[in-house]
Amino acid sequence: MTKRELVEELGRRFPYCSRRDLELVVHTVFRSMVEALQKNDRVEIRGFGTFQLRQRQGREARNPKTGAPLHIAPKRVPFFRAGKELRLRVDGRKPDKA
């Protein structure tokens, strides 16, 4: 699903909202998540999953074309862990109602 498809789905569910407002909401949510991750915060969406950063160590690698060695710098990468409810729904099971 793309951002555009998400906005269209929201438009079907909330026909009284303008498309422009829905685009702004979607953009704001994603921008807020990116800003939180940039500050090394964790983003948790209950029932869906958690986004956090993982630190990758620098390493030595080889250029596959030339075979020349090169250094890959350490970096931070986003990591997503699906929540229990999402995992169950994707698997075709109903989540436990606690």
C-alpha positions as CSV (number, residue, x, y, z in Angstrom):
1,M,0.0,0.0,0.0
2,T,1.3,3.4,-1.0
3,K,0.7,6.8,0.7
4,R,-1.7,7.6,-2.1
5,E,-3.6,4.4,-1.5
6,L,-3.7,5.1,2.2
7,V,-5.2,8.6,1.6
8,E,-7.8,7.1,-0.8
9,E,-8.8,4.5,1.8
10,L,-9.1,7.2,4.5
11,G,-11.2,9.2,2.0
12,R,-13.6,6.2,1.6
13,R,-13.9,5.8,5.4
14,F,-14.2,9.5,6.2
15,P,-16.0,11.1,3.2
16,Y,-16.6,14.3,5.1
17,C,-12.9,15.1,5.3
18,S,-11.2,16.8,2.4
19,R,-8.5,14.9,0.5
20,R,-6.0,17.7,1.3
21,D,-6.7,17.3,5.1
22,L,-6.2,13.5,4.8
23,E,-2.9,14.0,2.9
24,L,-1.8,16.3,5.7
25,V,-2.7,13.8,8.4
26,V,-0.8,11.0,6.7
27,H,2.2,13.2,6.0
28,T,2.2,14.5,9.6
29,V,2.1,10.9,11.1
30,F,5.0,9.7,9.0
31,R,7.0,12.8,9.5
32,S,6.5,12.5,13.3
33,M,7.7,8.9,13.2
34,V,10.8,9.8,11.3
35,E,11.6,12.7,13.7
36,A,11.2,10.4,16.7
37,L,13.5,7.8,15.1
38,Q,16.1,10.5,14.3
39,K,16.1,11.4,18.0
40,N,16.7,7.7,18.7
41,D,13.2,7.3,20.2
42,R,11.2,4.2,19.8
43,V,7.8,4.4,18.0
44,E,5.2,1.9,19.2
45,I,1.8,1.5,17.6
46,R,-0.2,-0.9,19.8
47,G,-1.6,-3.8,17.9
48,F,0.6,-3.1,14.9
49,G,4.3,-3.0,15.9
50,T,7.4,-1.1,17.0
51,F,9.9,0.9,15.0
52,Q,13.4,1.4,16.5
53,L,16.9,2.0,15.4
54,R,19.6,-0.6,15.3
55,Q,23.3,0.2,15.2
56,R,25.3,-1.6,12.4
57,Q,29.0,-2.0,12.9
58,G,31.5,-0.8,10.3
59,R,33.0,-3.6,8.3
60,E,35.3,-4.5,5.5
61,A,33.8,-5.6,2.2
62,R,34.8,-6.1,-1.5
63,N,33.6,-4.5,-4.6
64,P,31.9,-7.4,-6.5
65,K,32.9,-6.0,-9.9
66,T,36.6,-5.3,-9.2
67,G,37.3,-7.3,-6.0
68,A,38.9,-4.2,-4.5
69,P,38.5,-4.0,-0.7
70,L,36.4,-1.1,0.7
71,H,35.3,0.0,4.1
72,I,31.6,0.3,5.0
73,A,31.0,2.9,7.7
74,P,29.0,2.2,10.9
75,K,25.4,3.3,10.5
76,R,22.0,3.4,12.2
77,V,19.1,1.6,10.4
78,P,15.4,1.4,11.2
79,F,14.1,-1.9,12.4
80,F,10.4,-2.9,12.6
81,R,9.1,-5.6,14.8
82,A,5.5,-6.7,14.2
83,G,3.1,-6.8,17.2
84,K,1.4,-9.9,18.3
85,E,-2.0,-8.8,16.9
86,L,-0.6,-8.0,13.5
87,R,1.3,-11.4,13.3
88,L,-1.9,-13.3,14.2
89,R,-4.0,-11.4,11.7
90,V,-1.5,-11.9,8.9
91,D,-1.5,-15.6,9.8
92,G,-5.3,-15.7,9.4
93,R,-6.0,-16.2,13.1
94,K,-8.1,-14.0,15.3
95,P,-6.2,-12.1,18.0
96,D,-6.9,-13.0,21.7
97,K,-9.4,-10.6,23.3
98,A,-8.0,-9.9,26.8
